[in-house]
Structures are given as C-alpha cells and as structure tokens.
Amino acid sequence: MSVQSQETIKLISAGLKVGIKAYESAMRLSAAGYYVPGFKDFQRQAERINVASGRAGGANSSHRLVGHA
C-alpha cells in the first residue's frame, strides 16, 4: 500500500473518531437537558447569524460560517 493511501486512511480514521466523539458529547448534553441542534437547525442558525452580521450569502458565498456554534 502506498504512503499516500496509508495517510488517507489515517485521515479518514481520525475524522471518524472526531465525529464519534462529537456524537457522544451531543448525546451527553442532550441527556443532561441541554438543547443540541441537529444539522439543519445548525445551518439555519448559522445563516441567521450571517444575515445579522451583514455577511448574508447563498450556498456559493465565500464567507460562510462553518464550525462555529
């Protein structure tokens, strides 16, 4: 197996681990009574923040709010 393939597999594995940890954290927060938005809710909230900050844009916007909650 090439080095590039091995690195790709490591990257995918790390991404899956992060996703699992995020899911577990969301489940713990939800069980503790906190509101944990789903992906669609998160997108709507991010768009509202963009609009409120004057950075509104469509799907092709170059300044999307990604990864901020």
PDB file with SEQRES, HELIX, SHEET and CRYST1 records, atoms N, CA, C and O in Angstrom:
SEQRES   1 A   69  MET SER VAL GLN SER GLN GLU THR ILE LYS LEU ILE SER          
SEQRES   2 A   69  ALA GLY LEU LYS VAL GLY ILE LYS ALA TYR GLU SER ALA          
SEQRES   3 A   69  MET ARG LEU SER ALA ALA GLY TYR TYR VAL PRO GLY PHE          
SEQRES   4 A   69  LYS ASP PHE GLN ARG GLN ALA GLU ARG ILE ASN VAL ALA          
SEQRES   5 A   69  SER GLY ARG ALA GLY GLY ALA ASN SER SER HIS ARG LEU          
SEQRES   6 A   69  VAL GLY HIS ALA                                              
HELIX    1 AA1 VAL A    3  ALA A   31  1                                  29    
HELIX    2 AA2 PHE A   39  ALA A   52  1                                  14    
CRYST1    1.000    1.000    1.000  90.00  90.00  90.00 P 1           1          
ATOM      1  N   MET A   1       0.854  -1.180   0.000  1.00  0.00           N  
ATOM      2  CA  MET A   1       0.000   0.000   0.000  1.00  0.00           C  
ATOM      3  C   MET A   1       0.897   1.239   0.000  1.00  0.00           C  
ATOM      4  O   MET A   1       1.890   1.293   0.726  1.00  0.00           O  
ATOM      5  N   SER A   2       0.546   2.217  -0.806  1.00  0.00           N  
ATOM      6  CA  SER A   2       1.373   3.414  -0.916  1.00  0.00           C  
ATOM      7  C   SER A   2       1.252   4.275   0.340  1.00  0.00           C  
ATOM      8  O   SER A   2       0.291   4.168   1.102  1.00  0.00           O  
ATOM      9  N   VAL A   3       2.242   5.120   0.528  1.00  0.00           N  
ATOM     10  CA  VAL A   3       2.251   6.029   1.674  1.00  0.00           C  
ATOM     11  C   VAL A   3       1.042   6.959   1.616  1.00  0.00           C  
ATOM     12  O   VAL A   3       0.431   7.251   2.644  1.00  0.00           O  
ATOM     13  N   GLN A   4       0.700   7.419   0.426  1.00  0.00           N  
ATOM     14  CA  GLN A   4      -0.445   8.319   0.281  1.00  0.00           C  
ATOM     15  C   GLN A   4      -1.742   7.617   0.698  1.00  0.00           C  
ATOM     16  O   GLN A   4      -2.591   8.225   1.349  1.00  0.00           O  
ATOM     17  N   SER A   5      -1.894   6.362   0.331  1.00  0.00           N  
ATOM     18  CA  SER A   5      -3.086   5.597   0.715  1.00  0.00           C  
ATOM     19  C   SER A   5      -3.148   5.423   2.225  1.00  0.00           C  
ATOM     20  O   SER A   5      -4.216   5.544   2.825  1.00  0.00           O  
ATOM     21  N   GLN A   6      -2.008   5.141   2.837  1.00  0.00           N  
ATOM     22  CA  GLN A   6      -1.961   4.979   4.291  1.00  0.00           C  
ATOM     23  C   GLN A   6      -2.322   6.284   4.992  1.00  0.00           C  
ATOM     24  O   GLN A   6      -3.054   6.276   5.982  1.00  0.00           O  
ATOM     25  N   GLU A   7      -1.817   7.394   4.489  1.00  0.00           N  
ATOM     26  CA  GLU A   7      -2.128   8.694   5.078  1.00  0.00           C  
ATOM     27  C   GLU A   7      -3.605   9.033   4.915  1.00  0.00           C  
ATOM     28  O   GLU A   7      -4.222   9.604   5.815  1.00  0.00           O  
ATOM     29  N   THR A   8      -4.165   8.679   3.767  1.00  0.00           N  
ATOM     30  CA  THR A   8      -5.593   8.912   3.531  1.00  0.00           C  
ATOM     31  C   THR A   8      -6.432   8.112   4.510  1.00  0.00           C  
ATOM     32  O   THR A   8      -7.402   8.628   5.066  1.00  0.00           O  
ATOM     33  N   ILE A   9      -6.067   6.860   4.725  1.00  0.00           N  
ATOM     34  CA  ILE A   9      -6.793   6.012   5.671  1.00  0.00           C  
ATOM     35  C   ILE A   9      -6.678   6.574   7.086  1.00  0.00           C  
ATOM     36  O   ILE A   9      -7.659   6.579   7.829  1.00  0.00           O  
ATOM     37  N   LYS A  10      -5.499   7.044   7.462  1.00  0.00           N  
ATOM     38  CA  LYS A  10      -5.311   7.642   8.791  1.00  0.00           C  
ATOM     39  C   LYS A  10      -6.173   8.890   8.948  1.00  0.00           C  
ATOM     40  O   LYS A  10      -6.769   9.104  10.004  1.00  0.00           O  
ATOM     41  N   LEU A  11      -6.242   9.705   7.913  1.00  0.00           N  
ATOM     42  CA  LEU A  11      -7.043  10.928   7.956  1.00  0.00           C  
ATOM     43  C   LEU A  11      -8.527  10.601   8.092  1.00  0.00           C  
ATOM     44  O   LEU A  11      -9.232  11.225   8.885  1.00  0.00           O  
ATOM     45  N   ILE A  12      -8.995   9.637   7.329  1.00  0.00           N  
ATOM     46  CA  ILE A  12     -10.403   9.225   7.412  1.00  0.00           C  
ATOM     47  C   ILE A  12     -10.706   8.667   8.796  1.00  0.00           C  
ATOM     48  O   ILE A  12     -11.742   8.982   9.382  1.00  0.00           O  
ATOM     49  N   SER A  13      -9.815   7.848   9.315  1.00  0.00           N  
ATOM     50  CA  SER A  13      -9.995   7.262  10.642  1.00  0.00           C  
ATOM     51  C   SER A  13     -10.064   8.349  11.714  1.00  0.00           C  
ATOM     52  O   SER A  13     -10.910   8.292  12.606  1.00  0.00           O  
ATOM     53  N   ALA A  14      -9.181   9.327  11.625  1.00  0.00           N  
ATOM     54  CA  ALA A  14      -9.189  10.425  12.595  1.00  0.00           C  
ATOM     55  C   ALA A  14     -10.488  11.216  12.500  1.00  0.00           C  
ATOM     56  O   ALA A  14     -11.055  11.605  13.522  1.00  0.00           O  
ATOM     57  N   GLY A  15     -10.957  11.453  11.289  1.00  0.00           N  
ATOM     58  CA  GLY A  15     -12.220  12.171  11.106  1.00  0.00           C  
ATOM     59  C   GLY A  15     -13.392  11.420  11.701  1.00  0.00           C  
ATOM     60  O   GLY A  15     -14.267  12.018  12.326  1.00  0.00           O  
ATOM     61  N   LEU A  16     -13.412  10.110  11.510  1.00  0.00           N  
ATOM     62  CA  LEU A  16     -14.480   9.294  12.093  1.00  0.00           C  
ATOM     63  C   LEU A  16     -14.433   9.327  13.616  1.00  0.00           C  
ATOM     64  O   LEU A  16     -15.476   9.388  14.266  1.00  0.00           O  
ATOM     65  N   LYS A  17     -13.235   9.288  14.187  1.00  0.00           N  
ATOM     66  CA  LYS A  17     -13.095   9.352  15.646  1.00  0.00           C  
ATOM     67  C   LYS A  17     -13.612  10.679  16.181  1.00  0.00           C  
ATOM     68  O   LYS A  17     -14.286  10.712  17.211  1.00  0.00           O  
ATOM     69  N   VAL A  18     -13.304  11.772  15.492  1.00  0.00           N  
ATOM     70  CA  VAL A  18     -13.803  13.089  15.904  1.00  0.00           C  
ATOM     71  C   VAL A  18     -15.327  13.114  15.824  1.00  0.00           C  
ATOM     72  O   VAL A  18     -15.992  13.629  16.723  1.00  0.00           O  
ATOM     73  N   GLY A  19     -15.871  12.562  14.754  1.00  0.00           N  
ATOM     74  CA  GLY A  19     -17.324  12.513  14.599  1.00  0.00           C  
ATOM     75  C   GLY A  19     -17.996  11.715  15.696  1.00  0.00           C  
ATOM     76  O   GLY A  19     -19.040  12.116  16.211  1.00  0.00           O  
ATOM     77  N   ILE A  20     -17.406  10.587  16.056  1.00  0.00           N  
ATOM     78  CA  ILE A  20     -17.963   9.757  17.127  1.00  0.00           C  
ATOM     79  C   ILE A  20     -17.912  10.505  18.450  1.00  0.00           C  
ATOM     80  O   ILE A  20     -18.878  10.470  19.213  1.00  0.00           O  
ATOM     81  N   LYS A  21     -16.808  11.177  18.735  1.00  0.00           N  
ATOM     82  CA  LYS A  21     -16.692  11.951  19.980  1.00  0.00           C  
ATOM     83  C   LYS A  21     -17.718  13.075  20.006  1.00  0.00           C  
ATOM     84  O   LYS A  21     -18.320  13.337  21.048  1.00  0.00           O  
ATOM     85  N   ALA A  22     -17.924  13.738  18.879  1.00  0.00           N  
ATOM     86  CA  ALA A  22     -18.921  14.816  18.814  1.00  0.00           C  
ATOM     87  C   ALA A  22     -20.318  14.260  19.065  1.00  0.00           C  
ATOM     88  O   ALA A  22     -21.111  14.868  19.783  1.00  0.00           O  
ATOM     89  N   TYR A  23     -20.615  13.115  18.481  1.00  0.00           N  
ATOM     90  CA  TYR A  23     -21.912  12.470  18.688  1.00  0.00           C  
ATOM     91  C   TYR A  23     -22.098  12.101  20.159  1.00  0.00           C  
ATOM     92  O   TYR A  23     -23.156  12.354  20.735  1.00  0.00           O  
ATOM     93  N   GLU A  24     -21.076  11.505  20.765  1.00  0.00           N  
ATOM     94  CA  GLU A  24     -21.165  11.129  22.176  1.00  0.00           C  
ATOM     95  C   GLU A  24     -21.363  12.359  23.057  1.00  0.00           C  
ATOM     96  O   GLU A  24     -22.152  12.326  24.002  1.00  0.00           O  
ATOM     97  N   SER A  25     -20.654  13.439  22.753  1.00  0.00           N  
ATOM     98  CA  SER A  25     -20.812  14.679  23.519  1.00  0.00           C  
ATOM     99  C   SER A  25     -22.218  15.236  23.369  1.00  0.00           C  
ATOM    100  O   SER A  25     -22.822  15.676  24.347  1.00  0.00           O  
ATOM    101  N   ALA A  26     -22.740  15.219  22.150  1.00  0.00           N  
ATOM    102  CA  ALA A  26     -24.099  15.711  21.908  1.00  0.00           C  
ATOM    103  C   ALA A  26     -25.119  14.878  22.675  1.00  0.00           C  
ATOM    104  O   ALA A  26     -26.075  15.423  23.227  1.00  0.00           O  
ATOM    105  N   MET A  27     -24.926  13.580  22.714  1.00  0.00           N  
ATOM    106  CA  MET A  27     -25.848  12.711  23.444  1.00  0.00           C  
ATOM    107  C   MET A  27     -25.788  12.993  24.944  1.00  0.00           C  
ATOM    108  O   MET A  27     -26.823  13.014  25.609  1.00  0.00           O  
ATOM    109  N   ARG A  28     -24.585  13.211  25.483  1.00  0.00           N  
ATOM    110  CA  ARG A  28     -24.458  13.530  26.915  1.00  0.00           C  
ATOM    111  C   ARG A  28     -25.122  14.864  27.229  1.00  0.00           C  
ATOM    112  O   ARG A  28     -25.836  14.982  28.225  1.00  0.00           O  
ATOM    113  N   LEU A  29     -24.895  15.869  26.389  1.00  0.00           N  
ATOM    114  CA  LEU A  29     -25.519  17.176  26.604  1.00  0.00           C  
ATOM    115  C   LEU A  29     -27.034  17.072  26.532  1.00  0.00           C  
ATOM    116  O   LEU A  29     -27.741  17.663  27.348  1.00  0.00           O  
ATOM    117  N   SER A  30     -27.526  16.331  25.569  1.00  0.00           N  
ATOM    118  CA  SER A  30     -28.966  16.152  25.416  1.00  0.00           C  
ATOM    119  C   SER A  30     -29.552  15.442  26.635  1.00  0.00           C  
ATOM    120  O   SER A  30     -30.613  15.827  27.128  1.00  0.00           O  
ATOM    121  N   ALA A  31     -28.871  14.415  27.119  1.00  0.00           N  
ATOM    122  CA  ALA A  31     -29.336  13.678  28.298  1.00  0.00           C  
ATOM    123  C   ALA A  31     -29.331  14.559  29.540  1.00  0.00           C  
ATOM    124  O   ALA A  31     -30.128  14.348  30.455  1.00  0.00           O  
ATOM    125  N   ALA A  32     -28.442  15.543  29.578  1.00  0.00           N  
ATOM    126  CA  ALA A  32     -28.365  16.459  30.719  1.00  0.00           C  
ATOM    127  C   ALA A  32     -29.386  17.587  30.607  1.00  0.00           C  
ATOM    128  O   ALA A  32     -29.457  18.446  31.485  1.00  0.00           O  
ATOM    129  N   GLY A  33     -30.174  17.590  29.538  1.00  0.00           N  
ATOM    130  CA  GLY A  33     -31.231  18.583  29.394  1.00  0.00           C  
ATOM    131  C   GLY A  33     -30.896  19.772  28.514  1.00  0.00           C  
ATOM    132  O   GLY A  33     -31.704  20.693  28.392  1.00  0.00           O  
ATOM    133  N   TYR A  34     -29.724  19.771  27.901  1.00  0.00           N  
ATOM    134  CA  TYR A  34     -29.348  20.871  27.020  1.00  0.00           C  
ATOM    135  C   TYR A  34     -29.924  20.650  25.627  1.00  0.00           C  
ATOM    136  O   TYR A  34     -30.107  19.512  25.196  1.00  0.00           O  
ATOM    137  N   TYR A  35     -30.209  21.742  24.929  1.00  0.00           N  
ATOM    138  CA  TYR A  35     -30.682  21.657  23.549  1.00  0.00           C  
ATOM    139  C   TYR A  35     -29.481  21.479  22.635  1.00  0.00           C  
ATOM    140  O   TYR A  35     -28.559  22.294  22.648  1.00  0.00           O  
ATOM    141  N   VAL A  36     -29.490  20.440  21.860  1.00  0.00           N  
ATOM    142  CA  VAL A  36     -28.425  20.174  20.892  1.00  0.00           C  
ATOM    143  C   VAL A  36     -29.065  20.202  19.509  1.00  0.00           C  
ATOM    144  O   VAL A  36     -29.806  19.283  19.160  1.00  0.00           O  
ATOM    145  N   PRO A  37     -28.794  21.241  18.711  1.00  0.00           N  
ATOM    146  CA  PRO A  37     -29.449  21.341  17.403  1.00  0.00           C  
ATOM    147  C   PRO A  37     -28.960  20.269  16.441  1.00  0.00           C  
ATOM    148  O   PRO A  37     -27.803  19.852  16.479  1.00  0.00           O  
ATOM    149  N   GLY A  38     -29.862  19.839  15.586  1.00  0.00           N  
ATOM    150  CA  GLY A  38     -29.493  18.943  14.503  1.00  0.00           C  
ATOM    151  C   GLY A  38     -28.787  19.747  13.419  1.00  0.00           C  
ATOM    152  O   GLY A  38     -28.662  20.967  13.525  1.00  0.00           O  
ATOM    153  N   PHE A  39     -28.332  19.070  12.389  1.00  0.00           N  
ATOM    154  CA  PHE A  39     -27.572  19.737  11.334  1.00  0.00           C  
ATOM    155  C   PHE A  39     -28.381  20.829  10.640  1.00  0.00           C  
ATOM    156  O   PHE A  39     -27.869  21.923  10.401  1.00  0.00           O  
ATOM    157  N   LYS A  40     -29.640  20.538  10.315  1.00  0.00           N  
ATOM    158  CA  LYS A  40     -30.483  21.534   9.629  1.00  0.00           C  
ATOM    159  C   LYS A  40     -30.701  22.750  10.526  1.00  0.00           C  
ATOM    160  O   LYS A  40     -30.640  23.884  10.052  1.00  0.00           O  
ATOM    161  N   ASP A  41     -30.954  22.523  11.824  1.00  0.00           N  
ATOM    162  CA  ASP A  41     -31.106  23.639  12.762  1.00  0.00           C  
ATOM    163  C   ASP A  41     -29.824  24.461  12.832  1.00  0.00           C  
ATOM    164  O   ASP A  41     -29.866  25.691  12.860  1.00  0.00           O  
ATOM    165  N   PHE A  42     -28.684  23.771  12.862  1.00  0.00           N  
ATOM    166  CA  PHE A  42     -27.403  24.461  12.909  1.00  0.00           C  
ATOM    167  C   PHE A  42     -27.214  25.334  11.674  1.00  0.00           C  
ATOM    168  O   PHE A  42     -26.763  26.475  11.779  1.00  0.00           O  
ATOM    169  N   GLN A  43     -27.559  24.799  10.501  1.00  0.00           N  
ATOM    170  CA  GLN A  43     -27.434  25.581   9.270  1.00  0.00           C  
ATOM    171  C   GLN A  43     -28.318  26.823   9.318  1.00  0.00           C  
ATOM    172  O   GLN A  43     -27.884  27.909   8.933  1.00  0.00           O  
ATOM    173  N   ARG A  44     -29.557  26.668   9.788  1.00  0.00           N  
ATOM    174  CA  ARG A  44     -30.464  27.822   9.875  1.00  0.00           C  
ATOM    175  C   ARG A  44     -29.921  28.870  10.846  1.00  0.00           C  
ATOM    176  O   ARG A  44     -29.963  30.065  10.556  1.00  0.00           O  
ATOM    177  N   GLN A  45     -29.412  28.425  11.997  1.00  0.00           N  
ATOM    178  CA  GLN A  45     -28.853  29.362  12.967  1.00  0.00           C  
ATOM    179  C   GLN A  45     -27.631  30.080  12.396  1.00  0.00           C  
ATOM    180  O   GLN A  45     -27.469  31.285  12.588  1.00  0.00           O  
ATOM    181  N   ALA A  46     -26.780  29.343  11.700  1.00  0.00           N  
ATOM    182  CA  ALA A  46     -25.592  29.950  11.099  1.00  0.00           C  
ATOM    183  C   ALA A  46     -25.987  30.986  10.055  1.00  0.00           C  
ATOM    184  O   ALA A  46     -25.368  32.047   9.969  1.00  0.00           O  
ATOM    185  N   GLU A  47     -27.012  30.688   9.262  1.00  0.00           N  
ATOM    186  CA  GLU A  47     -27.475  31.640   8.247  1.00  0.00           C  
ATOM    187  C   GLU A  47     -28.044  32.893   8.907  1.00  0.00           C  
ATOM    188  O   GLU A  47     -27.807  34.006   8.438  1.00  0.00           O  
ATOM    189  N   ARG A  48     -28.798  32.714   9.998  1.00  0.00           N  
ATOM    190  CA  ARG A  48     -29.335  33.886  10.719  1.00  0.00           C  
ATOM    191  C   ARG A  48     -28.202  34.755  11.256  1.00  0.00           C  
ATOM    192  O   ARG A  48     -28.283  35.982  11.206  1.00  0.00           O  
ATOM    193  N   ILE A  49     -27.157  34.128  11.766  1.00  0.00           N  
ATOM    194  CA  ILE A  49     -26.006  34.884  12.271  1.00  0.00           C  
ATOM    195  C   ILE A  49     -25.338  35.630  11.121  1.00  0.00           C  
ATOM    196  O   ILE A  49     -24.969  36.795  11.269  1.00  0.00           O  
ATOM    197  N   ASN A  50     -25.181  34.970   9.981  1.00  0.00           N  
ATOM    198  CA  ASN A  50     -24.588  35.626   8.813  1.00  0.00           C  
ATOM    199  C   ASN A  50     -25.416  36.821   8.372  1.00  0.00           C  
ATOM    200  O   ASN A  50     -24.867  37.879   8.066  1.00  0.00           O  
ATOM    201  N   VAL A  51     -26.733  36.660   8.337  1.00  0.00           N  
ATOM    202  CA  VAL A  51     -27.618  37.751   7.922  1.00  0.00           C  
ATOM    203  C   VAL A  51     -27.510  38.904   8.917  1.00  0.00           C  
ATOM    204  O   VAL A  51     -27.394  40.063   8.518  1.00  0.00           O  
ATOM    205  N   ALA A  52     -27.547  38.588  10.207  1.00  0.00           N  
ATOM    206  CA  ALA A  52     -27.490  39.622  11.241  1.00  0.00           C  
ATOM    207  C   ALA A  52     -26.159  40.378  11.219  1.00  0.00           C  
ATOM    208  O   ALA A  52     -26.105  41.556  11.573  1.00  0.00           O  
ATOM    209  N   SER A  53     -25.097  39.702  10.805  1.00  0.00           N  
ATOM    210  CA  SER A  53     -23.788  40.352  10.788  1.00  0.00           C  
ATOM    211  C   SER A  53     -23.491  41.018   9.449  1.00  0.00           C  
ATOM    212  O   SER A  53     -22.411  41.574   9.250  1.00  0.00           O  
ATOM    213  N   GLY A  54     -24.454  40.959   8.534  1.00  0.00           N  
ATOM    214  CA  GLY A  54     -24.247  41.584   7.228  1.00  0.00           C  
ATOM    215  C   GLY A  54     -23.432  40.741   6.278  1.00  0.00           C  
ATOM    216  O   GLY A  54     -22.961  41.232   5.253  1.00  0.00           O  
ATOM    217  N   ARG A  55     -23.261  39.479   6.610  1.00  0.00           N  
ATOM    218  CA  ARG A  55     -22.470  38.591   5.758  1.00  0.00           C  
ATOM    219  C   ARG A  55     -23.355  37.587   5.051  1.00  0.00           C  
ATOM    220  O   ARG A  55     -22.922  36.471   4.764  1.00  0.00           O  
ATOM    221  N   ALA A  56     -24.575  37.964   4.770  1.00  0.00           N  
ATOM    222  CA  ALA A  56     -25.521  37.034   4.144  1.00  0.00           C  
ATOM    223  C   ALA A  56     -25.013  36.611   2.780  1.00  0.00           C  
ATOM    224  O   ALA A  56     -24.432  37.405   2.040  1.00  0.00           O  
ATOM    225  N   GLY A  57     -25.237  35.375   2.467  1.00  0.00           N  
ATOM    226  CA  GLY A  57     -24.849  34.854   1.166  1.00  0.00           C  
ATOM    227  C   GLY A  57     -25.502  33.520   0.939  1.00  0.00           C  
ATOM    228  O   GLY A  57     -25.934  32.859   1.883  1.00  0.00           O  
ATOM    229  N   GLY A  58     -25.575  33.132  -0.280  1.00  0.00           N  
ATOM    230  CA  GLY A  58     -26.177  31.847  -0.612  1.00  0.00           C  
ATOM    231  C   GLY A  58     -25.181  30.723  -0.447  1.00  0.00           C  
ATOM    232  O   GLY A  58     -24.158  30.864   0.223  1.00  0.00           O  
ATOM    233  N   ALA A  59     -25.498  29.606  -1.068  1.00  0.00           N  
ATOM    234  CA  ALA A  59     -24.641  28.427  -0.966  1.00  0.00           C  
ATOM    235  C   ALA A  59     -23.268  28.672  -1.579  1.00  0.00           C  
ATOM    236  O   ALA A  59     -22.305  27.986  -1.237  1.00  0.00           O  
ATOM    237  N   ASN A  60     -23.169  29.641  -2.480  1.00  0.00           N  
ATOM    238  CA  ASN A  60     -21.892  29.918  -3.135  1.00  0.00           C  
ATOM    239  C   ASN A  60     -21.106  31.027  -2.456  1.00  0.00           C  
ATOM    240  O   ASN A  60     -20.094  31.488  -2.983  1.00  0.00           O  
ATOM    241  N   SER A  61     -21.566  31.453  -1.297  1.00  0.00           N  
ATOM    242  CA  SER A  61     -20.893  32.527  -0.581  1.00  0.00           C  
ATOM    243  C   SER A  61     -19.497  32.077  -0.164  1.00  0.00           C  
ATOM    244  O   SER A  61     -19.306  30.934   0.250  1.00  0.00           O  
ATOM    245  N   SER A  62     -18.527  32.973  -0.275  1.00  0.00           N  
ATOM    246  CA  SER A  62     -17.156  32.617   0.084  1.00  0.00           C  
ATOM    247  C   SER A  62     -16.872  32.853   1.555  1.00  0.00           C  
ATOM    248  O   SER A  62     -15.773  32.555   2.021  1.00  0.00           O  
ATOM    249  N   HIS A  63     -17.836  33.381   2.298  1.00  0.00           N  
ATOM    250  CA  HIS A  63     -17.614  33.669   3.715  1.00  0.00           C  
ATOM    251  C   HIS A  63     -18.695  33.029   4.573  1.00  0.00           C  
ATOM    252  O   HIS A  63     -19.390  33.708   5.328  1.00  0.00           O  
ATOM    253  N   ARG A  64     -18.824  31.738   4.448  1.00  0.00           N  
ATOM    254  CA  ARG A  64     -19.827  31.000   5.217  1.00  0.00           C  
ATOM    255  C   ARG A  64     -19.325  30.770   6.629  1.00  0.00           C  
ATOM    256  O   ARG A  64     -18.122  30.663   6.867  1.00  0.00           O  
ATOM    257  N   LEU A  65     -20.247  30.696   7.548  1.00  0.00           N  
ATOM    258  CA  LEU A  65     -19.921  30.410   8.931  1.00  0.00           C  
ATOM    259  C   LEU A  65     -19.884  28.898   9.096  1.00  0.00           C  
ATOM    260  O   LEU A  65     -20.924  28.240   9.060  1.00  0.00           O  
ATOM    261  N   VAL A  66     -18.706  28.355   9.273  1.00  0.00           N  
ATOM    262  CA  VAL A  66     -18.552  26.912   9.367  1.00  0.00           C  
ATOM    263  C   VAL A  66     -17.799  26.590  10.648  1.00  0.00           C  
ATOM    264  O   VAL A  66     -16.749  27.166  10.934  1.00  0.00           O  
ATOM    265  N   GLY A  67     -18.350  25.668  11.404  1.00  0.00           N  
ATOM    266  CA  GLY A  67     -17.650  25.202  12.592  1.00  0.00           C  
ATOM    267  C   GLY A  67     -17.807  26.069  13.816  1.00  0.00           C  
ATOM    268  O   GLY A  67     -17.167  25.802  14.833  1.00  0.00           O  
ATOM    269  N   HIS A  68     -18.625  27.089  13.761  1.00  0.00           N  
ATOM    270  CA  HIS A  68     -18.852  27.932  14.929  1.00  0.00           C  
ATOM    271  C   HIS A  68     -20.247  27.677  15.445  1.00  0.00           C  
ATOM    272  O   HIS A  68     -21.206  27.635  14.673  1.00  0.00           O  
ATOM    273  N   ALA A  69     -20.363  27.507  16.743  1.00  0.00           N  
ATOM    274  CA  ALA A  69     -21.691  27.302  17.336  1.00  0.00           C  
ATOM    275  C   ALA A  69     -22.051  28.470  18.217  1.00  0.00           C  
ATOM    276  O   ALA A  69     -23.131  28.488  18.808  1.00  0.00           O  
TER     277      ALA A  69                                                      
END                                                                             
